[in-house]
Amino acid sequence: MSLALYGHPFSSYTQKALIALYENGTPFEFRCIGPDTPEHATEWLRRWPIARFPMLLDGERQIVETSLVIEYLQLAHPGPVRLLPADPLAALDVRFLDRYFDLYVMSAMQLAVDCALKRYPMTIEEGRAMAAERLERAYAWLDGHLAGKTWANGADFTLADCAAAPSLFYADWVHQIPETYPALRAYRARLLSRPSFARAVEEARPFRSFFPLGAPDRD
């Protein structure tokens, strides 16, 4: 059965799944959810009324939650790049970092975005200040953790890096990584140079006007 991914190119979590697919050259159909493809939105909502993307469809089997999507791809559609180590303890380290980027970087960034979209009873300035405070703490830990490493967990590109790429990409737009965190800044630059993520960034470029805080003229 062929794979289909429902999502949007500008979505950080959609990009996380796309990175995994691009890393291994896994054949799939991208079903963009947008005004030009209402049939995709209809099918997506029929299958997943929680209305969060991405959703992976493998025949009649659907997988949601991006970390699980990537783990499923490794189990059911493995490729040359192993995104989760075979050793259980090493895999646990990768899963921790995956959770770190989602919960402490991506979620902090999303707080500022949600305030700009008036989803919370805070001003844009208040939301951005709270996000900056949370991101600063997350950045400080990451800068120490990344010292001497090429990728999040060491020498190998993993699930953790799939999570790190879009979360750091957008978080830097909300609260730019200070120069006092050189290891983290260099890591973000390496992620942007990784072909799988570079492709995702280019595919999302036409949608930058969607960013409610204003996309900076860089990256």
ZIWONOR-V657137 format. One record per residue. N is the residue number from 1. SS is DSSP state (hx for helix, st for strand, lp for the rest). Layout:
N;SS / N;SS
This chain:
1;lp / 2;lp / 3;st / 4;st / 5;st / 6;st / 7;st / 8;lp / 9;lp / 10;lp / 11;lp / 12;hx / 13;hx / 14;hx / 15;hx / 16;hx / 17;hx / 18;hx / 19;hx / 20;hx / 21;hx / 22;hx / 23;hx / 24;lp / 25;lp / 26;lp / 27;lp / 28;lp / 29;st / 30;st / 31;st / 32;st / 33;lp / 34;lp / 35;lp / 36;lp / 37;lp / 38;hx / 39;hx / 40;hx / 41;hx / 42;hx / 43;hx / 44;hx / 45;hx / 46;hx / 47;hx / 48;lp / 49;lp / 50;lp / 51;lp / 52;lp / 53;lp / 54;lp / 55;st / 56;st / 57;st / 58;st / 59;lp / 60;lp / 61;st / 62;st / 63;st / 64;st / 65;lp / 66;hx / 67;hx / 68;hx / 69;hx / 70;hx / 71;hx / 72;hx / 73;hx / 74;hx / 75;hx / 76;hx / 77;lp / 78;lp / 79;lp / 80;lp / 81;lp / 82;lp / 83;lp / 84;lp / 85;lp / 86;lp / 87;lp / 88;hx / 89;hx / 90;hx / 91;hx / 92;hx / 93;hx / 94;hx / 95;hx / 96;hx / 97;hx / 98;hx / 99;hx / 100;hx / 101;hx / 102;hx / 103;hx / 104;hx / 105;hx / 106;hx / 107;hx / 108;hx / 109;hx / 110;hx / 111;hx / 112;hx / 113;hx / 114;hx / 115;hx / 116;hx / 117;lp / 118;lp / 119;lp / 120;lp / 121;lp / 122;lp / 123;lp / 124;hx / 125;hx / 126;hx / 127;hx / 128;hx / 129;hx / 130;hx / 131;hx / 132;hx / 133;hx / 134;hx / 135;hx / 136;hx / 137;hx / 138;hx / 139;hx / 140;hx / 141;hx / 142;hx / 143;hx / 144;hx / 145;hx / 146;hx / 147;lp / 148;lp / 149;lp / 150;lp / 151;st / 152;lp / 153;lp / 154;st / 155;lp / 156;lp / 157;lp / 158;lp / 159;hx / 160;hx / 161;hx / 162;hx / 163;hx / 164;hx / 165;hx / 166;hx / 167;hx / 168;hx / 169;hx / 170;hx / 171;hx / 172;hx / 173;hx / 174;hx / 175;lp / 176;lp / 177;lp / 178;lp / 179;lp / 180;lp / 181;lp / 182;hx / 183;hx / 184;hx / 185;hx / 186;hx / 187;hx / 188;hx / 189;hx / 190;hx / 191;hx / 192;hx / 193;hx / 194;lp / 195;hx / 196;hx / 197;hx / 198;hx / 199;hx / 200;hx / 201;hx / 202;hx / 203;hx / 204;hx / 205;hx / 206;hx / 207;hx / 208;hx / 209;hx / 210;hx / 211;lp / 212;lp / 213;lp / 214;lp / 215;lp / 216;lp / 217;lp / 218;lp / 219;lp
